[in-house]
Amino acid sequence: MILKIIAKPNSKNPGIEKLSETDWIVRLKSPPVDGKANEELIERIAEELRIAKSKVELLKGESGKNKKIQIHF
């Protein structure tokens, strides 16, 4: 499964908003510095789907707000 994510770092109210099954907005507490926001993004998605972090792979958007995430079940 591939998720299309809009990441919003430095958010005061972190959380996940599901626009559809594959389109999500993820608000992150971490700043977009040194990959911290990407790490938190992977943790939040894994937690939401109740899977291991190793099953979540960032395909595109390492330095942008629009990301594609591959979920390996």
URPEFEN-V33970 format. One record per backbone hydrogen bond with DSSP energy under -0.5 kcal/mol. NH is the residue of the N-H (numbers start at 1). CO is the residue of the C=O. If there is no record, write none. Layout:
[[NH,CO] [NH,CO]]
This chain:
[[3,69] [4,22] [5,3] [5,67] [6,24] [7,5] [7,65] [8,26] [10,30] [11,28] [15,27] [17,25] [18,16] [19,17] [19,23] [20,23] [24,4] [24,22] [25,17] [26,6] [27,15] [27,25] [28,8] [28,26] [33,31] [36,33] [37,31] [39,35] [40,36] [41,37] [42,38] [43,39] [44,40] [45,41] [46,42] [47,43] [48,44] [49,45] [50,46] [51,46] [55,52] [56,53] [57,55] [57,70] [59,57] [59,68] [60,68] [64,61] [67,5] [67,65] [68,60] [69,3] [70,57] [71,1] [72,55] [72,70] [73,71]]
